[in-house]
Amino acid sequence: MAGSIVVGYDGGDGAKAALDEALRLCKDVGAELVVVFGYGIALPERQSADYREALQDLGKKFIAEAEERATEAGVPVSSELVFEKAHQALADLAAKHQARLIVVGAHGESPIRGALLGSTAHKLLHLADRPVLVVPAR
C-alpha cells in the first residue's frame, strides 16, 4: 500500500467533494484513507462540556458517513475524532499517519474573507508540512 491520504470531513458540501476526490486518489495510488473530524472550540467552562459532547456526537455521525462511503468504494479506511481545531488536527494526524496528502473542501468563501476569518483550508495551507489539496464544493 502506498501510504495514506488524510481527508477532513464535516458533512458539508465542500467536505463531500473532498471525500469524493480523496477516495478517487486512494484508489489510484492504493492508499488508505484517514478521515479526520477536528472539533476544538473555545467556550466558557460552564458551556464547554455540553457543546463538546454535542460536537463529538456530530463528529461520530460524520465519520460513520465517510467510513461507509469508503467501504462502499473498496478503500481501506480509518478515522480520528480529535478535540482540536480542524486545521491543527489535520496537520497533526497527517504527520502521525505519514500521509502523502491532506484533502479538504473549500466552502466557497472569498480569499479575503477566508484570510480574515481563518478558514480551515487557508490555515492548513500555512501550517501543513506536506501537500494540501483544496477541493471546491460542487
N, C-alpha and C positions, 0 to 999 in steps of 0.2 A: 504494500500500500504506500502511496506517495504522500505521507503526512496527513495534515488536516487543514480544513478551512473553517474559520470561525465566522458565524453569522449572528448579528444582533437581531432579535426578534421580539416585537412588542405588539404584534397583531394588526398593525396599521397597514395602509396601502403600500407605503414605502417598504415596510418590513416584508410584506408578501412578495413584492417584486425582488427584493434582496434574497429571500429564501429561494425563489424560483431560479435565480441566477446562480446562487451558491450550489444548489442541487445539480444544475447543469454542469458546473465546473467540477464538482466532486465526481460525477460520472465520467467526465472527460479525462481526468487525471488519476482516478482511482483513489481519491482521498476520502477520509472520514469527515463528516460534518459535525461540528461542535456548535450547538445552539446556546446562545447566551441571553439571559434576561437580567439586566442590572437595574436595581430599583432603589438606589440610595437617595434619600431625601433629607432635608433639614427642616425639622419641625420642633415646636415646643415640646418639652419632655412629656407633658401630660397627654398630648395627642399622638405622640410618636408610635407607641405600641399598637394602637388601633389601626393607624394608617399603614404601618409596616406590615401588619398581618393581612390587611386588605390587599396591599400591593403584592405580597408574597402569594396569596391565593390567585390573584390575577396572573402573575408570572407563571405559576404552575399550569394554569389553563393554556396560556400561550405556548409554553414549552411542549405540552402534550400535543397541541395542534401541529407544531412544527415537526415533532418527532414522528407523528402519524404520517405526515406528508413525506418525510424522508424514507420511512419504512416502505410506504407505497411505491416510492421511486427506486427502491432497492439500494439505497445509500446507507452505509453504516453510520450510526448517529449516537452521540452522547450529548448531554446537556448540563448546563450550570446555571443555577439561580443564585445570584450574588447580591448581598446588601452593600452596594457600592454604586456610585453614579455610572451610568451606562458606558460612557467613553472610557473611564478608568477600568471598569470590569472587562470590557472588550480587549483593551490593550494588555491587561494583566493575564487574562486567560489565553490570549494568543501566544504570549511568551510561555506560559505554563505548558501549553499543548504543542509548542513549537510549530505553530500554524504557518503555512505558506502565505496566507492571505486573510484579511479581515473584510467581510462584506457587510455593508449597512445600506439601509434605504434612505433616500432623501425625501423630505416632506414637502418639497416644492416651494420652500420659502426663498426669498431673495438672498443673494450672497451678503448684502449689508445687514439684513435682519438676522441671518444666521451668525454673522460675526458679532453683532451687538448682543443678541440674546444667547448665543452659545449653543448652537445645535450640536447634537452628538457627533454627526459626521464631521463638522468643522473642527471640533475639539480633537477628535480622533486623528484627523489628518496631521495635526501638530504634535500629537503625543505618541503615536504608534511608531514602533521600530521596524515595521515591516509594511509591505504594500497594503493599501486600503482601497477597495472598490466601492464607490458610492453609486447606487442604482436608483434612477429616478422612479417615482411612483407611476403607476400606469395611468 
